[in-house]
Amino acid sequence: MAVVLIYAAITFAAQSHELYILKLEIKQLEQKIAREEEEKRRLLEEKDEISSDESIEKIAREKLGMVKDGERVFVDTNN
């Protein structure tokens, strides 16, 4: 009977430790999920900003040097 009780106690202790480790892993994964969801939200907002007509026009003007039809381009020759 003592052997059974000792075995049960050892088994219980081992399983308690494994359960503790698993709970820690779950908590870490939940935190990682929360960080990734925040990053996803931020990237979606950035995508919406970049996809706006104003942003596309700004990129076209500043990076590509494009102008709208009928606009005049002035070049500063003093530099």
Buried (B, 14 or more C-beta within 10 A) or exposed (E): EEEEEEEEEEEEEEEEEEEEEEEEEEEEEEEEEEEEEEEEEEEEEEEEEEEEEEEEEEEEEEEEEEEEEEEEEEEEEEE
